[in-house]
Amino acid sequence: MLSLLCTPLGWLAVFILLLIFEIITLGLTTVWFAGGAAAAFIASLLHASGTVQIVLFLVISILLLIFTRPVAVKLMNKNKEATNVDSLINSEAVVTEEINNEKETGEVRADGKLWMARSLGEQVIEKDATVRIREIRGVKLIVE
């Protein structure tokens, strides 16, 4: 089996299968190993030993995974917009109903919409105060 893999056709088949899997999943996981398979394919064309081909496949795959995956992930997520809720974190809001965790009351206006709110600590926050949204728990904004 190993002797079949360490041929140009074997590495070409691995390369194609890994690319097909990457296209199907779009997970940025197998493309790096496809790069390793391409390197092993070239080594097999140059009549390198099977051990050299396998070591080259592993080393190139791991190096590509370690050094290029973070850059590729960052580039792919560059245009990803935060959802409305995610974009509220660290923004300011105005208290429209006193926030009192003990009484389970509180409401703020953020991004033109009314949201239920609770304070991050146990302090009571008066109406018309300006607060900063720190996190979101369920449908409530946690503010301070």
Phi and psi in radians as a Rosetta constraint file:
Dihedral C 1 N 2 CA 2 C 2 CIRCULARHARMONIC -1.122 0.35
Dihedral N 2 CA 2 C 2 N 3 CIRCULARHARMONIC -0.639 0.35
Dihedral C 2 N 3 CA 3 C 3 CIRCULARHARMONIC -1.175 0.35
Dihedral N 3 CA 3 C 3 N 4 CIRCULARHARMONIC -0.517 0.35
Dihedral C 3 N 4 CA 4 C 4 CIRCULARHARMONIC -1.268 0.35
Dihedral N 4 CA 4 C 4 N 5 CIRCULARHARMONIC -0.652 0.35
Dihedral C 4 N 5 CA 5 C 5 CIRCULARHARMONIC -1.167 0.35
Dihedral N 5 CA 5 C 5 N 6 CIRCULARHARMONIC -0.698 0.35
Dihedral C 5 N 6 CA 6 C 6 CIRCULARHARMONIC -1.464 0.35
Dihedral N 6 CA 6 C 6 N 7 CIRCULARHARMONIC 0.757 0.35
Dihedral C 6 N 7 CA 7 C 7 CIRCULARHARMONIC -2.186 0.35
Dihedral N 7 CA 7 C 7 N 8 CIRCULARHARMONIC 2.782 0.35
Dihedral C 7 N 8 CA 8 C 8 CIRCULARHARMONIC -0.951 0.35
Dihedral N 8 CA 8 C 8 N 9 CIRCULARHARMONIC -0.736 0.35
Dihedral C 8 N 9 CA 9 C 9 CIRCULARHARMONIC -1.156 0.35
Dihedral N 9 CA 9 C 9 N 10 CIRCULARHARMONIC -0.635 0.35
Dihedral C 9 N 10 CA 10 C 10 CIRCULARHARMONIC -1.104 0.35
Dihedral N 10 CA 10 C 10 N 11 CIRCULARHARMONIC -0.841 0.35
Dihedral C 10 N 11 CA 11 C 11 CIRCULARHARMONIC -1.189 0.35
Dihedral N 11 CA 11 C 11 N 12 CIRCULARHARMONIC -0.605 0.35
Dihedral C 11 N 12 CA 12 C 12 CIRCULARHARMONIC -1.122 0.35
Dihedral N 12 CA 12 C 12 N 13 CIRCULARHARMONIC -0.711 0.35
Dihedral C 12 N 13 CA 13 C 13 CIRCULARHARMONIC -1.111 0.35
Dihedral N 13 CA 13 C 13 N 14 CIRCULARHARMONIC -0.752 0.35
Dihedral C 13 N 14 CA 14 C 14 CIRCULARHARMONIC -1.093 0.35
Dihedral N 14 CA 14 C 14 N 15 CIRCULARHARMONIC -0.780 0.35
Dihedral C 14 N 15 CA 15 C 15 CIRCULARHARMONIC -0.997 0.35
Dihedral N 15 CA 15 C 15 N 16 CIRCULARHARMONIC -0.869 0.35
Dihedral C 15 N 16 CA 16 C 16 CIRCULARHARMONIC -1.129 0.35
Dihedral N 16 CA 16 C 16 N 17 CIRCULARHARMONIC -0.758 0.35
Dihedral C 16 N 17 CA 17 C 17 CIRCULARHARMONIC -1.092 0.35
Dihedral N 17 CA 17 C 17 N 18 CIRCULARHARMONIC -0.718 0.35
Dihedral C 17 N 18 CA 18 C 18 CIRCULARHARMONIC -1.148 0.35
Dihedral N 18 CA 18 C 18 N 19 CIRCULARHARMONIC -0.697 0.35
Dihedral C 18 N 19 CA 19 C 19 CIRCULARHARMONIC -1.153 0.35
Dihedral N 19 CA 19 C 19 N 20 CIRCULARHARMONIC -0.723 0.35
Dihedral C 19 N 20 CA 20 C 20 CIRCULARHARMONIC -1.066 0.35
Dihedral N 20 CA 20 C 20 N 21 CIRCULARHARMONIC -0.780 0.35
Dihedral C 20 N 21 CA 21 C 21 CIRCULARHARMONIC -1.084 0.35
Dihedral N 21 CA 21 C 21 N 22 CIRCULARHARMONIC -0.710 0.35
Dihedral C 21 N 22 CA 22 C 22 CIRCULARHARMONIC -1.120 0.35
Dihedral N 22 CA 22 C 22 N 23 CIRCULARHARMONIC -0.739 0.35
Dihedral C 22 N 23 CA 23 C 23 CIRCULARHARMONIC -1.106 0.35
Dihedral N 23 CA 23 C 23 N 24 CIRCULARHARMONIC -0.672 0.35
Dihedral C 23 N 24 CA 24 C 24 CIRCULARHARMONIC -1.217 0.35
Dihedral N 24 CA 24 C 24 N 25 CIRCULARHARMONIC -0.751 0.35
Dihedral C 24 N 25 CA 25 C 25 CIRCULARHARMONIC -1.612 0.35
Dihedral N 25 CA 25 C 25 N 26 CIRCULARHARMONIC -0.498 0.35
Dihedral C 25 N 26 CA 26 C 26 CIRCULARHARMONIC 0.885 0.35
Dihedral N 26 CA 26 C 26 N 27 CIRCULARHARMONIC 0.660 0.35
Dihedral C 26 N 27 CA 27 C 27 CIRCULARHARMONIC -1.733 0.35
Dihedral N 27 CA 27 C 27 N 28 CIRCULARHARMONIC 0.044 0.35
Dihedral C 27 N 28 CA 28 C 28 CIRCULARHARMONIC 0.896 0.35
Dihedral N 28 CA 28 C 28 N 29 CIRCULARHARMONIC 0.847 0.35
Dihedral C 28 N 29 CA 29 C 29 CIRCULARHARMONIC -2.093 0.35
Dihedral N 29 CA 29 C 29 N 30 CIRCULARHARMONIC -0.798 0.35
Dihedral C 29 N 30 CA 30 C 30 CIRCULARHARMONIC -1.611 0.35
Dihedral N 30 CA 30 C 30 N 31 CIRCULARHARMONIC -0.228 0.35
Dihedral C 30 N 31 CA 31 C 31 CIRCULARHARMONIC -1.092 0.35
Dihedral N 31 CA 31 C 31 N 32 CIRCULARHARMONIC -0.568 0.35
Dihedral C 31 N 32 CA 32 C 32 CIRCULARHARMONIC -1.188 0.35
Dihedral N 32 CA 32 C 32 N 33 CIRCULARHARMONIC -0.630 0.35
Dihedral C 32 N 33 CA 33 C 33 CIRCULARHARMONIC -1.296 0.35
Dihedral N 33 CA 33 C 33 N 34 CIRCULARHARMONIC -0.481 0.35
Dihedral C 33 N 34 CA 34 C 34 CIRCULARHARMONIC -1.126 0.35
Dihedral N 34 CA 34 C 34 N 35 CIRCULARHARMONIC -0.644 0.35
Dihedral C 34 N 35 CA 35 C 35 CIRCULARHARMONIC -1.094 0.35
Dihedral N 35 CA 35 C 35 N 36 CIRCULARHARMONIC -0.721 0.35
Dihedral C 35 N 36 CA 36 C 36 CIRCULARHARMONIC -1.128 0.35
Dihedral N 36 CA 36 C 36 N 37 CIRCULARHARMONIC -0.671 0.35
Dihedral C 36 N 37 CA 37 C 37 CIRCULARHARMONIC -1.164 0.35
Dihedral N 37 CA 37 C 37 N 38 CIRCULARHARMONIC -0.623 0.35
Dihedral C 37 N 38 CA 38 C 38 CIRCULARHARMONIC -1.130 0.35
Dihedral N 38 CA 38 C 38 N 39 CIRCULARHARMONIC -0.712 0.35
Dihedral C 38 N 39 CA 39 C 39 CIRCULARHARMONIC -1.134 0.35
Dihedral N 39 CA 39 C 39 N 40 CIRCULARHARMONIC -0.727 0.35
Dihedral C 39 N 40 CA 40 C 40 CIRCULARHARMONIC -1.164 0.35
Dihedral N 40 CA 40 C 40 N 41 CIRCULARHARMONIC -0.626 0.35
Dihedral C 40 N 41 CA 41 C 41 CIRCULARHARMONIC -1.045 0.35
Dihedral N 41 CA 41 C 41 N 42 CIRCULARHARMONIC -0.807 0.35
Dihedral C 41 N 42 CA 42 C 42 CIRCULARHARMONIC -1.120 0.35
Dihedral N 42 CA 42 C 42 N 43 CIRCULARHARMONIC -0.720 0.35
Dihedral C 42 N 43 CA 43 C 43 CIRCULARHARMONIC -1.089 0.35
Dihedral N 43 CA 43 C 43 N 44 CIRCULARHARMONIC -0.656 0.35
Dihedral C 43 N 44 CA 44 C 44 CIRCULARHARMONIC -1.203 0.35
Dihedral N 44 CA 44 C 44 N 45 CIRCULARHARMONIC -0.585 0.35
Dihedral C 44 N 45 CA 45 C 45 CIRCULARHARMONIC -1.150 0.35
Dihedral N 45 CA 45 C 45 N 46 CIRCULARHARMONIC -0.501 0.35
Dihedral C 45 N 46 CA 46 C 46 CIRCULARHARMONIC -1.571 0.35
Dihedral N 46 CA 46 C 46 N 47 CIRCULARHARMONIC 0.175 0.35
Dihedral C 46 N 47 CA 47 C 47 CIRCULARHARMONIC 1.108 0.35
Dihedral N 47 CA 47 C 47 N 48 CIRCULARHARMONIC 0.608 0.35
Dihedral C 47 N 48 CA 48 C 48 CIRCULARHARMONIC -1.242 0.35
Dihedral N 48 CA 48 C 48 N 49 CIRCULARHARMONIC 2.717 0.35
Dihedral C 48 N 49 CA 49 C 49 CIRCULARHARMONIC -1.172 0.35
Dihedral N 49 CA 49 C 49 N 50 CIRCULARHARMONIC 2.810 0.35
Dihedral C 49 N 50 CA 50 C 50 CIRCULARHARMONIC -1.038 0.35
Dihedral N 50 CA 50 C 50 N 51 CIRCULARHARMONIC -0.664 0.35
Dihedral C 50 N 51 CA 51 C 51 CIRCULARHARMONIC -1.109 0.35
Dihedral N 51 CA 51 C 51 N 52 CIRCULARHARMONIC -0.767 0.35
Dihedral C 51 N 52 CA 52 C 52 CIRCULARHARMONIC -1.090 0.35
Dihedral N 52 CA 52 C 52 N 53 CIRCULARHARMONIC -0.727 0.35
Dihedral C 52 N 53 CA 53 C 53 CIRCULARHARMONIC -1.077 0.35
Dihedral N 53 CA 53 C 53 N 54 CIRCULARHARMONIC -0.791 0.35
Dihedral C 53 N 54 CA 54 C 54 CIRCULARHARMONIC -1.188 0.35
Dihedral N 54 CA 54 C 54 N 55 CIRCULARHARMONIC -0.754 0.35
Dihedral C 54 N 55 CA 55 C 55 CIRCULARHARMONIC -1.087 0.35
Dihedral N 55 CA 55 C 55 N 56 CIRCULARHARMONIC -0.747 0.35
Dihedral C 55 N 56 CA 56 C 56 CIRCULARHARMONIC -1.077 0.35
Dihedral N 56 CA 56 C 56 N 57 CIRCULARHARMONIC -0.772 0.35
Dihedral C 56 N 57 CA 57 C 57 CIRCULARHARMONIC -0.990 0.35
Dihedral N 57 CA 57 C 57 N 58 CIRCULARHARMONIC -0.857 0.35
Dihedral C 57 N 58 CA 58 C 58 CIRCULARHARMONIC -1.170 0.35
Dihedral N 58 CA 58 C 58 N 59 CIRCULARHARMONIC -0.806 0.35
Dihedral C 58 N 59 CA 59 C 59 CIRCULARHARMONIC -1.132 0.35
Dihedral N 59 CA 59 C 59 N 60 CIRCULARHARMONIC -0.845 0.35
Dihedral C 59 N 60 CA 60 C 60 CIRCULARHARMONIC -1.102 0.35
Dihedral N 60 CA 60 C 60 N 61 CIRCULARHARMONIC -0.748 0.35
Dihedral C 60 N 61 CA 61 C 61 CIRCULARHARMONIC -1.056 0.35
Dihedral N 61 CA 61 C 61 N 62 CIRCULARHARMONIC -0.818 0.35
Dihedral C 61 N 62 CA 62 C 62 CIRCULARHARMONIC -1.170 0.35
Dihedral N 62 CA 62 C 62 N 63 CIRCULARHARMONIC -0.731 0.35
Dihedral C 62 N 63 CA 63 C 63 CIRCULARHARMONIC -1.103 0.35
Dihedral N 63 CA 63 C 63 N 64 CIRCULARHARMONIC -0.743 0.35
Dihedral C 63 N 64 CA 64 C 64 CIRCULARHARMONIC -1.096 0.35
Dihedral N 64 CA 64 C 64 N 65 CIRCULARHARMONIC -0.743 0.35
Dihedral C 64 N 65 CA 65 C 65 CIRCULARHARMONIC -1.084 0.35
Dihedral N 65 CA 65 C 65 N 66 CIRCULARHARMONIC -0.794 0.35
Dihedral C 65 N 66 CA 66 C 66 CIRCULARHARMONIC -1.245 0.35
Dihedral N 66 CA 66 C 66 N 67 CIRCULARHARMONIC -0.780 0.35
Dihedral C 66 N 67 CA 67 C 67 CIRCULARHARMONIC -1.668 0.35
Dihedral N 67 CA 67 C 67 N 68 CIRCULARHARMONIC -0.447 0.35
Dihedral C 67 N 68 CA 68 C 68 CIRCULARHARMONIC -1.882 0.35
Dihedral N 68 CA 68 C 68 N 69 CIRCULARHARMONIC -0.394 0.35
Dihedral C 68 N 69 CA 69 C 69 CIRCULARHARMONIC -1.067 0.35
Dihedral N 69 CA 69 C 69 N 70 CIRCULARHARMONIC -0.815 0.35
Dihedral C 69 N 70 CA 70 C 70 CIRCULARHARMONIC -1.024 0.35
Dihedral N 70 CA 70 C 70 N 71 CIRCULARHARMONIC -0.661 0.35
Dihedral C 70 N 71 CA 71 C 71 CIRCULARHARMONIC -1.174 0.35
Dihedral N 71 CA 71 C 71 N 72 CIRCULARHARMONIC -0.772 0.35
Dihedral C 71 N 72 CA 72 C 72 CIRCULARHARMONIC -1.120 0.35
Dihedral N 72 CA 72 C 72 N 73 CIRCULARHARMONIC -0.730 0.35
Dihedral C 72 N 73 CA 73 C 73 CIRCULARHARMONIC -1.101 0.35
Dihedral N 73 CA 73 C 73 N 74 CIRCULARHARMONIC -0.741 0.35
Dihedral C 73 N 74 CA 74 C 74 CIRCULARHARMONIC -1.096 0.35
Dihedral N 74 CA 74 C 74 N 75 CIRCULARHARMONIC -0.737 0.35
Dihedral C 74 N 75 CA 75 C 75 CIRCULARHARMONIC -1.162 0.35
Dihedral N 75 CA 75 C 75 N 76 CIRCULARHARMONIC -0.685 0.35
Dihedral C 75 N 76 CA 76 C 76 CIRCULARHARMONIC -1.196 0.35
Dihedral N 76 CA 76 C 76 N 77 CIRCULARHARMONIC -0.545 0.35
Dihedral C 76 N 77 CA 77 C 77 CIRCULARHARMONIC -1.662 0.35
Dihedral N 77 CA 77 C 77 N 78 CIRCULARHARMONIC 0.080 0.35
Dihedral C 77 N 78 CA 78 C 78 CIRCULARHARMONIC -1.045 0.35
Dihedral N 78 CA 78 C 78 N 79 CIRCULARHARMONIC -0.719 0.35
Dihedral C 78 N 79 CA 79 C 79 CIRCULARHARMONIC -1.654 0.35
Dihedral N 79 CA 79 C 79 N 80 CIRCULARHARMONIC 0.139 0.35
Dihedral C 79 N 80 CA 80 C 80 CIRCULARHARMONIC -1.272 0.35
Dihedral N 80 CA 80 C 80 N 81 CIRCULARHARMONIC 2.150 0.35
Dihedral C 80 N 81 CA 81 C 81 CIRCULARHARMONIC -1.610 0.35
Dihedral N 81 CA 81 C 81 N 82 CIRCULARHARMONIC 2.494 0.35
Dihedral C 81 N 82 CA 82 C 82 CIRCULARHARMONIC -1.210 0.35
Dihedral N 82 CA 82 C 82 N 83 CIRCULARHARMONIC 2.604 0.35
Dihedral C 82 N 83 CA 83 C 83 CIRCULARHARMONIC -1.229 0.35
Dihedral N 83 CA 83 C 83 N 84 CIRCULARHARMONIC 2.957 0.35
Dihedral C 83 N 84 CA 84 C 84 CIRCULARHARMONIC -0.935 0.35
Dihedral N 84 CA 84 C 84 N 85 CIRCULARHARMONIC -0.762 0.35
Dihedral C 84 N 85 CA 85 C 85 CIRCULARHARMONIC -1.173 0.35
Dihedral N 85 CA 85 C 85 N 86 CIRCULARHARMONIC -0.803 0.35
Dihedral C 85 N 86 CA 86 C 86 CIRCULARHARMONIC -1.062 0.35
Dihedral N 86 CA 86 C 86 N 87 CIRCULARHARMONIC -0.627 0.35
Dihedral C 86 N 87 CA 87 C 87 CIRCULARHARMONIC -1.248 0.35
Dihedral N 87 CA 87 C 87 N 88 CIRCULARHARMONIC -0.227 0.35
Dihedral C 87 N 88 CA 88 C 88 CIRCULARHARMONIC -1.352 0.35
Dihedral N 88 CA 88 C 88 N 89 CIRCULARHARMONIC -0.460 0.35
Dihedral C 88 N 89 CA 89 C 89 CIRCULARHARMONIC -1.063 0.35
Dihedral N 89 CA 89 C 89 N 90 CIRCULARHARMONIC 2.322 0.35
Dihedral C 89 N 90 CA 90 C 90 CIRCULARHARMONIC 1.278 0.35
Dihedral N 90 CA 90 C 90 N 91 CIRCULARHARMONIC 0.129 0.35
Dihedral C 90 N 91 CA 91 C 91 CIRCULARHARMONIC -1.658 0.35
Dihedral N 91 CA 91 C 91 N 92 CIRCULARHARMONIC 2.958 0.35
Dihedral C 91 N 92 CA 92 C 92 CIRCULARHARMONIC -1.665 0.35
Dihedral N 92 CA 92 C 92 N 93 CIRCULARHARMONIC 2.683 0.35
Dihedral C 92 N 93 CA 93 C 93 CIRCULARHARMONIC -2.483 0.35
Dihedral N 93 CA 93 C 93 N 94 CIRCULARHARMONIC 2.791 0.35
Dihedral C 93 N 94 CA 94 C 94 CIRCULARHARMONIC -1.934 0.35
Dihedral N 94 CA 94 C 94 N 95 CIRCULARHARMONIC 2.288 0.35
Dihedral C 94 N 95 CA 95 C 95 CIRCULARHARMONIC -1.273 0.35
Dihedral N 95 CA 95 C 95 N 96 CIRCULARHARMONIC 2.175 0.35
Dihedral C 95 N 96 CA 96 C 96 CIRCULARHARMONIC -1.834 0.35
Dihedral N 96 CA 96 C 96 N 97 CIRCULARHARMONIC -0.291 0.35
Dihedral C 96 N 97 CA 97 C 97 CIRCULARHARMONIC -2.503 0.35
Dihedral N 97 CA 97 C 97 N 98 CIRCULARHARMONIC 2.326 0.35
Dihedral C 97 N 98 CA 98 C 98 CIRCULARHARMONIC -0.790 0.35
Dihedral N 98 CA 98 C 98 N 99 CIRCULARHARMONIC 2.340 0.35
Dihedral C 98 N 99 CA 99 C 99 CIRCULARHARMONIC -1.677 0.35
Dihedral N 99 CA 99 C 99 N 100 CIRCULARHARMONIC 2.048 0.35
Dihedral C 99 N 100 CA 100 C 100 CIRCULARHARMONIC -2.436 0.35
Dihedral N 100 CA 100 C 100 N 101 CIRCULARHARMONIC 1.842 0.35
Dihedral C 100 N 101 CA 101 C 101 CIRCULARHARMONIC -1.093 0.35
Dihedral N 101 CA 101 C 101 N 102 CIRCULARHARMONIC -0.638 0.35
Dihedral C 101 N 102 CA 102 C 102 CIRCULARHARMONIC -1.113 0.35
Dihedral N 102 CA 102 C 102 N 103 CIRCULARHARMONIC -0.707 0.35
Dihedral C 102 N 103 CA 103 C 103 CIRCULARHARMONIC -1.521 0.35
Dihedral N 103 CA 103 C 103 N 104 CIRCULARHARMONIC -0.080 0.35
Dihedral C 103 N 104 CA 104 C 104 CIRCULARHARMONIC 0.990 0.35
Dihedral N 104 CA 104 C 104 N 105 CIRCULARHARMONIC 0.804 0.35
Dihedral C 104 N 105 CA 105 C 105 CIRCULARHARMONIC -2.131 0.35
Dihedral N 105 CA 105 C 105 N 106 CIRCULARHARMONIC 2.761 0.35
Dihedral C 105 N 106 CA 106 C 106 CIRCULARHARMONIC 2.553 0.35
Dihedral N 106 CA 106 C 106 N 107 CIRCULARHARMONIC 2.443 0.35
Dihedral C 106 N 107 CA 107 C 107 CIRCULARHARMONIC -2.658 0.35
Dihedral N 107 CA 107 C 107 N 108 CIRCULARHARMONIC 2.499 0.35
Dihedral C 107 N 108 CA 108 C 108 CIRCULARHARMONIC -2.315 0.35
Dihedral N 108 CA 108 C 108 N 109 CIRCULARHARMONIC 2.762 0.35
Dihedral C 108 N 109 CA 109 C 109 CIRCULARHARMONIC -1.851 0.35
Dihedral N 109 CA 109 C 109 N 110 CIRCULARHARMONIC 2.084 0.35
Dihedral C 109 N 110 CA 110 C 110 CIRCULARHARMONIC -2.371 0.35
Dihedral N 110 CA 110 C 110 N 111 CIRCULARHARMONIC 2.317 0.35
Dihedral C 110 N 111 CA 111 C 111 CIRCULARHARMONIC 0.965 0.35
Dihedral N 111 CA 111 C 111 N 112 CIRCULARHARMONIC 0.619 0.35
Dihedral C 111 N 112 CA 112 C 112 CIRCULARHARMONIC 1.350 0.35
Dihedral N 112 CA 112 C 112 N 113 CIRCULARHARMONIC 0.108 0.35
Dihedral C 112 N 113 CA 113 C 113 CIRCULARHARMONIC -2.181 0.35
Dihedral N 113 CA 113 C 113 N 114 CIRCULARHARMONIC 2.676 0.35
Dihedral C 113 N 114 CA 114 C 114 CIRCULARHARMONIC -1.561 0.35
Dihedral N 114 CA 114 C 114 N 115 CIRCULARHARMONIC 2.391 0.35
Dihedral C 114 N 115 CA 115 C 115 CIRCULARHARMONIC -2.327 0.35
Dihedral N 115 CA 115 C 115 N 116 CIRCULARHARMONIC 2.519 0.35
Dihedral C 115 N 116 CA 116 C 116 CIRCULARHARMONIC -1.188 0.35
Dihedral N 116 CA 116 C 116 N 117 CIRCULARHARMONIC 2.542 0.35
Dihedral C 116 N 117 CA 117 C 117 CIRCULARHARMONIC -2.475 0.35
Dihedral N 117 CA 117 C 117 N 118 CIRCULARHARMONIC 2.658 0.35
Dihedral C 117 N 118 CA 118 C 118 CIRCULARHARMONIC -2.370 0.35
Dihedral N 118 CA 118 C 118 N 119 CIRCULARHARMONIC 2.660 0.35
Dihedral C 118 N 119 CA 119 C 119 CIRCULARHARMONIC -1.440 0.35
Dihedral N 119 CA 119 C 119 N 120 CIRCULARHARMONIC 2.642 0.35
Dihedral C 119 N 120 CA 120 C 120 CIRCULARHARMONIC -1.154 0.35
Dihedral N 120 CA 120 C 120 N 121 CIRCULARHARMONIC -0.720 0.35
Dihedral C 120 N 121 CA 121 C 121 CIRCULARHARMONIC -1.679 0.35
Dihedral N 121 CA 121 C 121 N 122 CIRCULARHARMONIC -2.689 0.35
Dihedral C 121 N 122 CA 122 C 122 CIRCULARHARMONIC -1.801 0.35
Dihedral N 122 CA 122 C 122 N 123 CIRCULARHARMONIC 0.120 0.35
Dihedral C 122 N 123 CA 123 C 123 CIRCULARHARMONIC -1.247 0.35
Dihedral N 123 CA 123 C 123 N 124 CIRCULARHARMONIC 2.620 0.35
Dihedral C 123 N 124 CA 124 C 124 CIRCULARHARMONIC -1.531 0.35
Dihedral N 124 CA 124 C 124 N 125 CIRCULARHARMONIC 2.320 0.35
Dihedral C 124 N 125 CA 125 C 125 CIRCULARHARMONIC -1.984 0.35
Dihedral N 125 CA 125 C 125 N 126 CIRCULARHARMONIC 2.178 0.35
Dihedral C 125 N 126 CA 126 C 126 CIRCULARHARMONIC -1.294 0.35
Dihedral N 126 CA 126 C 126 N 127 CIRCULARHARMONIC 2.741 0.35
Dihedral C 126 N 127 CA 127 C 127 CIRCULARHARMONIC -1.034 0.35
Dihedral N 127 CA 127 C 127 N 128 CIRCULARHARMONIC 2.551 0.35
Dihedral C 127 N 128 CA 128 C 128 CIRCULARHARMONIC 1.307 0.35
Dihedral N 128 CA 128 C 128 N 129 CIRCULARHARMONIC 0.004 0.35
Dihedral C 128 N 129 CA 129 C 129 CIRCULARHARMONIC -1.282 0.35
Dihedral N 129 CA 129 C 129 N 130 CIRCULARHARMONIC 2.636 0.35
Dihedral C 129 N 130 CA 130 C 130 CIRCULARHARMONIC -1.682 0.35
Dihedral N 130 CA 130 C 130 N 131 CIRCULARHARMONIC 2.280 0.35
Dihedral C 130 N 131 CA 131 C 131 CIRCULARHARMONIC -2.212 0.35
Dihedral N 131 CA 131 C 131 N 132 CIRCULARHARMONIC 2.865 0.35
Dihedral C 131 N 132 CA 132 C 132 CIRCULARHARMONIC -1.922 0.35
Dihedral N 132 CA 132 C 132 N 133 CIRCULARHARMONIC 2.312 0.35
Dihedral C 132 N 133 CA 133 C 133 CIRCULARHARMONIC -1.409 0.35
Dihedral N 133 CA 133 C 133 N 134 CIRCULARHARMONIC 2.152 0.35
Dihedral C 133 N 134 CA 134 C 134 CIRCULARHARMONIC -1.805 0.35
Dihedral N 134 CA 134 C 134 N 135 CIRCULARHARMONIC -0.572 0.35
Dihedral C 134 N 135 CA 135 C 135 CIRCULARHARMONIC -2.822 0.35
Dihedral N 135 CA 135 C 135 N 136 CIRCULARHARMONIC 3.065 0.35
Dihedral C 135 N 136 CA 136 C 136 CIRCULARHARMONIC -2.277 0.35
Dihedral N 136 CA 136 C 136 N 137 CIRCULARHARMONIC 2.232 0.35
Dihedral C 136 N 137 CA 137 C 137 CIRCULARHARMONIC -2.137 0.35
Dihedral N 137 CA 137 C 137 N 138 CIRCULARHARMONIC 1.891 0.35
Dihedral C 137 N 138 CA 138 C 138 CIRCULARHARMONIC 1.128 0.35
Dihedral N 138 CA 138 C 138 N 139 CIRCULARHARMONIC -2.063 0.35
Dihedral C 138 N 139 CA 139 C 139 CIRCULARHARMONIC -1.872 0.35
Dihedral N 139 CA 139 C 139 N 140 CIRCULARHARMONIC 0.204 0.35
Dihedral C 139 N 140 CA 140 C 140 CIRCULARHARMONIC -1.889 0.35
Dihedral N 140 CA 140 C 140 N 141 CIRCULARHARMONIC 2.433 0.35
Dihedral C 140 N 141 CA 141 C 141 CIRCULARHARMONIC -1.550 0.35
Dihedral N 141 CA 141 C 141 N 142 CIRCULARHARMONIC 2.320 0.35
Dihedral C 141 N 142 CA 142 C 142 CIRCULARHARMONIC -1.745 0.35
Dihedral N 142 CA 142 C 142 N 143 CIRCULARHARMONIC 2.091 0.35
Dihedral C 142 N 143 CA 143 C 143 CIRCULARHARMONIC -2.164 0.35
Dihedral N 143 CA 143 C 143 N 144 CIRCULARHARMONIC 2.887 0.35
